[in-house]
Amino acid sequence: MVFAGHDFAAPRKAKDREWAAVAAVLGAGLRYEGFETCGCGREPKYRPHTSAQVRARRRIAARKGLADAQALALRDLGDA
């Protein structure tokens, strides 16, 4: 079992595409955290919600030479 983070909200059981995105995010070493390390505030981090969003970010990573974790954390693909 893996700790997904304090802000993790599990998708419904039948949502296979969403579970695939969760597996990709956790496999890249990212967590669903919005808390800042100092504990002084909250800034929600972006994580992809579907496998299509994961595939799009992985294509960008391959083109730009980014690590999976960097690409999966991008809110806007234009930021790459």
C-alpha angles and dihedrals in degrees: 000000000000127000104236097189140268094281097050115130111188117228120234116279095251095052098097095166091055092047089051088055091049090051091050093049093049091042090056089056097253125133134202097252130144099171118104115234093245092054093233099115151355129252114168114226121221119247125175115255102201138037089246090060089049092051092049092051093047090052089053090048091053092049097045099035095243126151117252092248092054093048095046091052093057113111093190121034090213089068092070 
